[in-house]
Amino acid sequence: METLKTGAAEAARKPRGGFRRTFLNYYAGPITAFLIVIALWELVPLWLGMKPFILPKPTDVLKAAAEDWRILWEAVRITVVESVIGFLLSAVIGIAVSVLLASSLVLERSIYPYAIILQTIPVVAVAPLVVIWFGAGYNSIVVIAFLIGFFPVISNTLMGLNSVDRSMDELFTLYNSSKWQKMWKLRLPSAMPYMMAGLKISCTLSIVGVIVGEYVAGIGGGKGGLGYAITIAAVQMKTPFLFACGIAAAILGIAFYLVVNMIANRVLGSWHESAMKTRR
């Protein structure tokens, strides 16, 4: 009986120790570094006597964000919508193209080099053509976000589809599985970790694509997102608000990554080692 009580007491104490250990190992360092950076950022402009339009302090950035909150919120909302659409297009089309290329060695050798060439061309060079084809504004911005996020998806997914365990492939062949049965029941599940890695990269690049798209393609007479807000703030020398827009874009990128990472952990968590380690 005493042994059971002792075990129960130890079990009750474990979560506290576990939480404390987890906090110290994973969160204490980043939080401390963040507070130090914010403190230095606040003090250095004061020590050097810098004006807010040169280097605003964190309090200046917060004040600018509060004063122009409606503009900032509208810009964030538009950027989120454009980024999500661009990301979903890059994910769906990228995975579909990867499956198509992986199903035929001839197609892969014929088309994949052009995907690489498309990725090496700067977006700024392609953007004028996108504007000519799709018009200035919303459509062009979404297409540019798609183009930036497309290659990481197709590259990682194709690598995963071509990295199937040879013994498993031979086992499917032994049971007379067709090419598409191998694809859906063996190659796609095996490629899932690679696919999720590509989606994690693509989701953050979609934010960059939207902001770059608004620089180049404009907003077509409508309301603009963070790229447009950054451009206006720079022209008007509203540096604190410019910082606020940049920080908002960074927060959006982190949020997108965390959402995709959560989905990846749900998909891979029951069987893949990387997600199982994350859960532990």
C-alpha positions in Angstrom: 0.0 0.0 0.0 2.8 2.4 0.9 4.5 1.5 -2.4 1.4 2.5 -4.3 1.2 5.8 -2.4 4.8 6.5 -3.1 4.4 5.7 -6.8 1.3 8.0 -7.0 3.2 10.8 -5.3 6.1 10.4 -7.7 3.7 10.3 -10.7 2.0 13.5 -9.4 5.4 15.2 -9.1 6.6 14.2 -12.6 4.5 16.6 -14.7 5.8 19.6 -12.7 9.4 18.5 -13.1 8.7 17.7 -16.8 7.2 21.1 -17.4 10.0 22.8 -15.7 12.6 20.8 -17.6 10.8 21.4 -20.9 10.6 25.2 -20.2 14.3 25.4 -19.3 15.4 23.4 -22.3 13.2 24.8 -25.0 11.7 28.2 -24.0 13.9 29.9 -21.4 16.7 30.5 -23.9 14.6 32.1 -26.7 12.6 34.2 -24.2 15.7 35.5 -22.5 17.3 36.3 -25.9 14.1 38.0 -27.0 14.0 40.2 -23.9 17.7 41.1 -24.3 17.2 42.1 -27.9 14.1 44.2 -27.1 15.9 45.9 -24.3 19.0 46.8 -26.4 16.7 47.9 -29.3 14.9 50.3 -26.9 18.1 51.6 -25.3 20.5 52.0 -28.2 18.5 54.6 -30.1 18.2 56.5 -26.8 21.9 56.4 -26.1 22.8 57.4 -29.7 20.1 60.0 -29.9 18.6 58.5 -33.1 15.3 60.0 -34.5 12.4 57.6 -34.9 12.4 57.9 -38.7 16.0 56.5 -38.7 15.7 53.7 -36.1 12.4 53.6 -34.1 12.3 52.1 -30.7 9.9 49.2 -29.9 7.6 51.6 -28.1 7.6 53.8 -31.3 6.6 50.7 -33.4 3.8 49.8 -31.0 2.5 53.3 -31.0 2.5 53.5 -34.8 0.7 50.1 -35.0 -1.9 51.3 -32.5 -2.5 54.6 -34.3 -2.8 53.0 -37.7 -4.4 49.8 -36.5 -7.2 49.8 -39.0 -4.8 50.2 -42.0 -2.5 47.5 -40.6 -5.3 45.0 -39.9 -6.8 45.5 -43.4 -3.3 44.9 -44.9 -2.8 41.8 -42.8 -6.2 40.4 -43.8 -5.6 40.9 -47.5 -2.1 39.4 -47.3 -3.5 36.4 -45.5 -6.1 35.7 -48.1 -3.7 36.1 -51.0 -1.0 34.0 -49.3 -3.4 31.2 -48.5 -4.7 31.0 -52.1 -1.2 31.1 -53.5 0.0 28.4 -51.1 -2.9 26.1 -51.7 -2.4 26.4 -55.5 1.3 25.6 -55.1 0.5 22.7 -52.8 -2.2 21.1 -55.0 -0.5 21.7 -58.4 3.0 20.9 -57.1 1.9 17.5 -55.6 -0.1 16.7 -58.7 2.8 17.5 -61.0 5.1 15.5 -58.8 2.9 12.4 -59.0 2.7 12.8 -62.8 6.5 13.1 -63.1 7.2 10.2 -60.8 4.9 8.0 -62.7 7.1 8.3 -65.8 10.8 8.5 -66.0 10.5 10.1 -69.5 8.2 12.8 -68.2 10.5 13.5 -65.3 13.6 13.8 -67.5 11.7 16.0 -70.0 9.8 18.4 -67.7 11.7 18.6 -64.3 14.7 20.6 -65.7 12.3 23.3 -66.8 10.9 23.5 -63.3 14.4 24.0 -62.1 15.0 26.7 -64.7 11.7 28.5 -63.7 12.9 28.5 -60.1 16.3 30.1 -61.0 14.7 33.0 -62.8 14.2 36.0 -60.4 10.6 36.7 -59.7 11.1 40.4 -60.4 12.1 39.4 -64.0 9.0 37.2 -64.4 6.6 39.6 -62.7 6.1 42.0 -65.7 5.0 39.0 -67.8 2.6 37.9 -65.1 1.1 41.4 -65.0 0.7 41.4 -68.8 -1.0 38.0 -68.8 -3.2 38.3 -65.6 -3.5 42.1 -65.2 -2.3 44.3 -62.4 -3.6 43.5 -58.9 -5.0 40.5 -57.1 -4.6 37.8 -59.8 -1.0 38.7 -60.5 -0.1 38.8 -56.8 -1.6 35.3 -56.2 0.2 33.9 -59.3 3.6 35.3 -58.1 3.0 33.8 -54.6 2.2 30.5 -56.4 5.4 30.6 -58.5 7.6 31.2 -55.5 6.0 28.4 -53.4 5.7 25.9 -56.3 9.2 24.6 -56.6 9.9 23.5 -53.0 6.7 21.4 -53.1 7.5 19.7 -56.4 11.2 19.2 -55.5 10.6 17.7 -52.1 7.6 15.6 -53.1 9.4 14.2 -56.2 12.4 13.3 -54.0 10.2 11.5 -51.6 8.4 9.6 -54.4 11.7 8.4 -55.7 13.1 7.4 -52.3 10.9 4.3 -51.7 12.5 1.4 -49.9 13.7 -1.1 -52.5 12.6 -4.1 -50.5 9.0 -2.7 -50.2 8.9 -1.9 -53.9 10.0 -5.5 -54.7 7.3 -6.8 -52.3 4.6 -4.9 -54.1 6.0 -6.2 -57.4 5.9 -9.7 -56.1 2.1 -9.3 -55.4 1.6 -8.0 -58.9 0.6 -4.5 -57.9 0.0 -2.1 -60.7 1.9 1.1 -61.1 -0.9 3.2 -59.6 -1.4 0.8 -56.7 2.3 1.3 -55.9 1.8 5.0 -56.2 -1.2 5.4 -53.9 -0.4 2.6 -51.4 3.4 2.8 -51.2 5.1 5.8 -52.9 2.8 8.5 -51.7 2.8 7.4 -48.0 6.6 7.0 -48.1 6.9 10.5 -49.6 4.7 12.1 -47.0 7.6 13.4 -44.7 9.3 15.0 -47.8 6.0 16.4 -48.9 5.4 18.0 -45.5 8.9 19.5 -45.5 8.2 21.1 -48.9 4.9 22.5 -47.7 6.6 24.0 -44.6 9.0 25.9 -46.9 6.3 26.9 -49.4 3.9 28.3 -46.8 6.4 30.9 -45.6 7.5 31.7 -49.1 3.9 32.5 -50.0 4.1 35.5 -47.7 7.2 36.7 -49.4 5.6 36.1 -52.8 2.6 38.3 -51.9 4.7 41.2 -50.6 7.0 41.0 -53.7 4.0 40.8 -55.9 2.5 44.0 -54.5 5.8 45.7 -55.0 5.9 44.7 -58.7 2.3 44.1 -59.8 0.6 46.9 -57.8 -2.9 46.5 -56.3 -5.0 47.3 -59.4 -6.8 50.2 -57.8 -8.0 48.3 -54.8 -6.9 48.0 -51.3 -3.4 46.6 -50.8 -1.8 44.2 -48.4 1.4 44.4 -46.4 3.5 45.0 -49.5 1.5 48.0 -50.4 1.5 49.3 -46.8 5.3 48.9 -46.6 5.7 50.8 -49.9 3.5 53.7 -48.7 5.2 53.9 -45.3 8.6 54.0 -46.9 7.5 56.8 -49.3 6.0 58.8 -46.4 9.1 58.1 -44.2 6.8 56.5 -41.6 9.6 54.2 -40.4 7.8 53.0 -37.2 4.8 51.9 -39.2 7.1 50.3 -41.7 8.7 48.3 -38.9 5.2 47.3 -37.7 4.3 46.0 -41.1 7.6 44.0 -41.4 7.0 42.5 -37.9 3.4 41.6 -38.9 4.7 39.9 -42.0 7.2 37.9 -39.9 4.4 36.9 -37.4 2.2 35.8 -40.3 5.1 33.6 -41.7 5.6 32.0 -38.2 1.8 31.4 -37.9 1.6 29.8 -41.3 4.6 27.6 -40.5 3.1 26.5 -37.1 -0.3 25.6 -38.7 1.4 23.5 -41.5 3.7 22.0 -38.9 0.7 21.1 -36.7 -1.0 19.4 -39.7 2.2 17.6 -40.5 2.4 16.3 -36.9 -1.2 15.1 -37.1 -0.5 13.3 -40.4 2.8 11.8 -39.5 2.5 11.6 -35.7 1.2 8.0 -35.5 3.9 6.4 -37.6 6.9 8.6 -38.6 9.8 9.1 -36.2 10.3 12.8 -36.7 6.7 13.7 -35.6 6.7 11.1 -32.8 9.9 12.7 -31.4 8.1 16.1 -31.6 5.2 14.8 -29.6 7.4 13.3 -26.9 
